[in-house]
Amino acid sequence: MPLIFSSFVLADVLSCRHLICASESAAPIRPVAIVFGAAGAVLTDRVETGVELYKAGKVQKLLMTGDNSRDDYNEPDAMRSIALSLGVPSSDIVCDFAGFRTYDSLYRAREIFGVRSAILVTQGYHLPRALFLGRKLGLDVVGVDAAKRRYAGQAGFNLREFAAIQVAWWQAMVTHPRPKYLGKSEAQLH
């Protein structure tokens, strides 16, 4: 992509930064927190932030969305286990096992789980893209930054995010793809 296009896309996506809440306590009440999958400390911090929102009464349900493409890798189950260990009842945790990309997770949140309004939980470098996609998919979303520490390889996250922003913009503004795995409605979280 030409640099001009990339700069325009980046500015368009970053315009969603105003939807990031200053803290968990500043977040509005919403029916659900969408917690995005990852690995390691990044994942742990996302789940802990989602649980903090739940315990503060900011959300009633946690939608754990992530990759489950291999028998030996299951982000939603790992997220569920952490949330359970932190005292969230099983009945308030919903898992999306086909959240392979941010776009897929948000599209499926709307189409499969009936989400219309949510708090998005992920780290600050990822939030503008997630918020942009959520808004373009018609969701009423705000975000909470789940970063509780510095992460090994954090500079790589930012470089990866620049490329991911370009793809996300193209999906939201031009191609509007359906996720590979859609399926039937499973739960209504509105």
Summary of the structure (lengths in Angstrom):
residues: 190
radius of gyration: 15.5
end to end distance: 37.9
largest distance: 48.8
contacts: 627
relative contact order: 0.20
helix: 47%
strand: 16%
